[in-house]
Amino acid sequence: MKNYNRDLLLLYKEEVYNDDLLQKEVECLHEILMRVERDDVFCRTHELVTRTQVTQKEKAILKAIAWHELKPFYFLISKN
Protein backbone atom coordinates (compact mmCIF):
# COMPACT_ATOMS: atom_id res chain seq x y z
CA MET A 1 0.00 0.00 0.00
CA LYS A 2 1.39 3.39 -0.97
CA ASN A 3 1.67 6.13 1.64
CA TYR A 4 -0.22 9.19 0.35
CA ASN A 5 0.43 11.52 3.33
CA ARG A 6 -3.27 11.96 4.06
CA ASP A 7 -5.80 10.52 6.43
CA LEU A 8 -8.79 8.78 4.91
CA LEU A 9 -11.58 7.09 6.77
CA LEU A 10 -12.98 4.34 4.63
CA LEU A 11 -15.98 2.36 5.84
CA TYR A 12 -16.63 -0.96 4.19
CA LYS A 13 -18.22 -4.34 4.81
CA GLU A 14 -15.58 -6.89 5.57
CA GLU A 15 -17.16 -9.72 3.61
CA VAL A 16 -17.39 -7.61 0.43
CA TYR A 17 -13.85 -6.18 0.30
CA ASN A 18 -10.58 -8.02 0.16
CA ASP A 19 -7.12 -6.42 0.41
CA ASP A 20 -6.66 -5.95 -3.34
CA LEU A 21 -10.05 -4.34 -3.80
CA LEU A 22 -9.46 -2.07 -0.81
CA GLN A 23 -6.07 -1.00 -2.21
CA LYS A 24 -7.65 -0.19 -5.59
CA GLU A 25 -10.39 1.82 -3.87
CA VAL A 26 -7.81 3.89 -1.94
CA GLU A 27 -5.81 4.54 -5.11
CA CYS A 28 -8.95 5.69 -6.96
CA LEU A 29 -9.88 8.02 -4.09
CA HIS A 30 -6.38 9.43 -4.10
CA GLU A 31 -6.56 10.12 -7.85
CA ILE A 32 -9.90 11.91 -7.45
CA LEU A 33 -8.58 14.04 -4.60
CA MET A 34 -5.40 14.91 -6.50
CA ARG A 35 -7.51 16.28 -9.37
CA VAL A 36 -9.66 18.55 -7.20
CA GLU A 37 -7.09 19.71 -4.62
CA ARG A 38 -5.09 21.86 -7.02
CA ASP A 39 -4.69 25.63 -6.78
CA ASP A 40 -6.17 26.34 -10.20
CA VAL A 41 -9.33 24.37 -9.36
CA PHE A 42 -9.66 26.18 -6.02
CA CYS A 43 -9.27 29.57 -7.73
CA ARG A 44 -11.86 28.72 -10.37
CA THR A 45 -14.44 27.85 -7.73
CA HIS A 46 -13.85 30.81 -5.38
CA GLU A 47 -13.71 34.56 -5.59
CA LEU A 48 -12.10 37.04 -3.22
CA VAL A 49 -14.28 39.83 -1.88
CA THR A 50 -12.79 42.87 -0.17
CA ARG A 51 -14.43 46.06 1.01
CA THR A 52 -14.02 47.70 -2.38
CA GLN A 53 -13.82 44.96 -4.99
CA VAL A 54 -14.59 41.43 -6.06
CA THR A 55 -11.82 39.58 -7.87
CA GLN A 56 -11.43 36.21 -9.51
CA LYS A 57 -7.69 36.61 -10.20
CA GLU A 58 -5.74 33.52 -9.26
CA LYS A 59 -2.73 35.45 -7.98
CA ALA A 60 -4.82 37.57 -5.59
CA ILE A 61 -6.72 34.56 -4.23
CA LEU A 62 -3.55 32.55 -3.64
CA LYS A 63 -1.90 35.53 -1.94
CA ALA A 64 -4.90 35.97 0.36
CA ILE A 65 -5.05 32.32 1.41
CA ALA A 66 -1.29 32.11 2.04
CA TRP A 67 -1.93 33.54 5.52
CA HIS A 68 -3.28 31.42 8.37
CA GLU A 69 -6.32 33.73 8.59
CA LEU A 70 -7.72 36.12 6.04
CA LYS A 71 -7.15 39.81 6.61
CA PRO A 72 -10.04 41.83 8.05
CA PHE A 73 -12.81 42.49 5.49
CA TYR A 74 -11.46 39.83 3.11
CA PHE A 75 -13.88 37.05 2.29
CA LEU A 76 -13.63 33.93 0.15
CA ILE A 77 -16.92 33.18 -1.51
CA SER A 78 -17.61 29.82 -3.14
CA LYS A 79 -19.22 30.09 -6.56
CA ASN A 80 -21.18 26.87 -6.00
Phi, psi and omega in degrees: 000130179285150177263114185261006178057045176207156177257124176236137173252116183241119179258131181209160176273129187299323183286342182272322185259139168248180185296321180293317179294321177296318178298317179296321179297317179295318178297319178294318177298319178297317178298318178298314181294325178295328180287326185262349182264030179264157181297319182294325177292318178299317182290330176289333184260000180228157171227151182259125181246126174245185180298328188246349184206163173238127182230149176243013182290130184299317182298318180292321180293315180295324178294320181291322183274358178293334179279158179296321176232151176290152177294161177301139179066022170250132182225137172261123182246128177282137180281350182287000000 
